[in-house]
C-alpha cells in the first residue's frame, strides 16, 4: 500500500493519479509510524504539520527505511526531511529538495505558509517563499520586469515572515503598485511546490530506491522504544 501525506502543496492529489495510493493529511509526529502499522509498503511525504504539533520525526522515517520501506520526499516538509535523510536512502524529488540538498536553501521557513482546513481544500492564506521566488524568476525570464525590480521583489519576499507574506505586502516593500504587479503575476505564477509534488507522485509509480552510500543500522533509542514499543 502506497501512502502519501499531502495537503496545501497538492490539494487535488487524489484526482491526479489512478494508482492504489492512499492520501492522508499533512504528517505530524507519529503519522509515519501509524502508516507502517497500517501496512504501508512505500511512503510519500509532501506536506507536514508544525508549530501547534510536533513535526514528523526523522527517527520514524529512518525506522521505515530500516524496514526496507521506500520513502519519498518533495515540495515542502518532504523536501526538508529528504535532504536530511537522503544518506540513509530517502528519495528526494524536485527543485526544492535539490536546493536544500545542495545547501542553496537552509531555512525551513522557505516552504512554510498558512492555509485553510481540508474541508476548504487547504486554501492558501499566504505565499511560501519558494513559490514567490519561482514566480519572480519567471517574471524575469519572460522579460516582464527588469532584473533590478525583480531583485527588489526577491528581497521583499525574503524579508517577510511566512505568516505575513502576500503579494500585496511584497509589492509594498518593493515599492511597486500591486495593481501593476498583479496582472504579471497572474500570467507568470509558478507553483514550484505543486510541480515537485506531482513529480513525487510520478516517482512513486515508476522509480526504485537507490541504496545508501554507506551501510547503517537503526538505533532504537530509549525514547523511541518508549514511544512506539
N, C-alpha and C positions, 0 to 999 in steps of 0.2 A: 504494500500500500504506500503510495506517494502522498506525503502530507506537506502542504505549503502554508506558511504563515504570511499573510498578506492583508493589507488594508489600504491606506491612502495612496500608496505608490501605484496600485493597480486594482481599483475597486471592482472592476468588471472582469477580474481574472477568470472566474468560472465560465464566462461566455466566450473565452478566447481559446479554450482547449477542449478536445473531445476525448481525453485520456481518462484514466482512472484516478486522477489527482483529487485529493480531498483538501478543501480550503478552510483554514482556520484563521481567527482574528490575529492581529499583531501579537507576537510572543512576549511573554514575561517569564520571569524565573520559574522553572518547574514545568513549563509547557512542553519543552522538548522531551523531558523525561516522561510526561504523560503520553506524548506521541509514540515513544518507544514502547511503553506499556500497552498501547493500543495496536501495536503490530506494524509500525512504520518500517518500511524497507529502504526508503530514501526520504530525505527531508529538505525542503527548500525554505530558507529564511530570507524573507524580503523585509517585512516591517516588524518592529518591536516596540513594546511599551517601555517607558522610563519615567522618571520624575515621581509620580504618585505610587509606583510599584517598582519592585526590584527588576532590572532588565534581565533578559535571557543570559544565563551564566555560561562563561567559557567552559566551565567544568562539565556541564551537561552535554555540550557539543563535543568535547573531547571523549566523553564516555560513549556517545553514539558512534564516533569514528572508531573507537577501540573495539566496538562490536561489529565492525565492517558495514556499518550503515553509511550510505553515500549522503553527504551533507553539502548542499549548495548555498551560497550567499550572494546577494546582489542588492543594489539600489539604495538601501537605507541601513537599518541595523544589520542586515545581512552582509552588506559590503564591509562594514566595520569589523564584524566578527570573522568574516572570511580572511581579511587582511591579517588579523591577529592569529588565526588558526590554520592558515594555509600550509605551514610547515608540517602540520600533523595530518594533512590530507583533505581539509575542507576546500571545496572548489569555489573560487571567486569568479564572478561573471560581470562583465561590463566595465564601462569607463570609470564609474565612481569607485568600484573596487580597485581598479588599476591605479587610480590616483592615490588612494590610501596605501596600497601595497608598495608603491614607488616612493612614498614619502612626500609627494606633491601636496597631499592633504594630510593634516594632522589633527584637526579639530572635529570632534564628534558632532558638534552643533551644525556643521555644514549640511547635514542631511535632515536636520530637525525642522518640524513645523507643527503648528496647531491644526487640528482637524475635528470635524464633527463625528457623531456616533455612526456605527454601522447602519443603523436604521435610516440615516440620511446619506448613505453612500460614502461615508468618510470624507465628506466635502471639506476641501482645504480652506482654512481660515487665514493662513499666512503662506509665504512662499519660501521653500527651502533654498538655501544659498546655491546649492548645486544646480538647481533649475534656473535661478536668476542669472548665474554666470553663463550657463549654456545658452540662454536666450540672448544675452548681451553679445556673446561671441557670434551668434547667428546674425544679429543686427549689423555687426561689423563685416562679416563675410559677405553679406548681401548688399553692402555699401549703403545701408540705411543711415548710418551715423559715422562720423569720423572717429578715429582712434582716441583722440583726446576726450571726447564726450563719452565714449564707451568706458574709458578708464575712470572717469568721474562716476559713472553708474556702478562700475565694479567696486570702487572704493566705498560708495554709499551703501551698497548691498552688504558688503563685508562689515561695515561699522554697526549695522542694526542688529539688535538682539533678535533671536529667531522668533520670539513671540510677538514682535512688533514689525517684522519685515513684510512690507507690501509694496506694490509698485508706486502707490501714492507717496509713501514715505521715502522710497528710494529716489523718486523724481525730485521731491522737495530737497533732500540732502545734496543731490547732484546739481540743483539749480536749473531744472528743466521743467516746463509746464507738462503736467500729466496729460492734458488734452492733446499735446503734441506727441508725447511718447506713446500713449495707449494704442493708437492705430498701428504703429510699427510693431508693438509687442504682439498685437493680435495676429499679425502676419508672420512674425518670427518666433512665436512662442515655441520653446524647445523643452519638452518634459523629459529630461535625462533619466530621472528615476523610473518613469514608465518604460522607457526604451530598455533600460537594464533589467527591469522586472520581466518584461516579455522575453528577453534573451535567456533569463533563468528558466522560464517555463520550457522554452525550446531545448535548453541544455538538459533539463531533467528527462526529456523524452529521448534524446539521442546520444548524450555524452556518457563517457565512462570515467570513473575515478582514477586519477593517477596516484601512484604510491608516494608517500612522503620520502624526502631525500634521505632521511636517517631513521632507522628503526627506533621505536619508542614504546614505552609501556605506561598504561594509565595508572596513575597513583590515586587510589581511593583514600583520600584523606579522612581523618576522623569526622570532620564537619560534613563531608559528602556522605559518608556512611550513615551518620546520624539523621540526615535529611531524607535519604532515599532508600535505606535498607534497614 
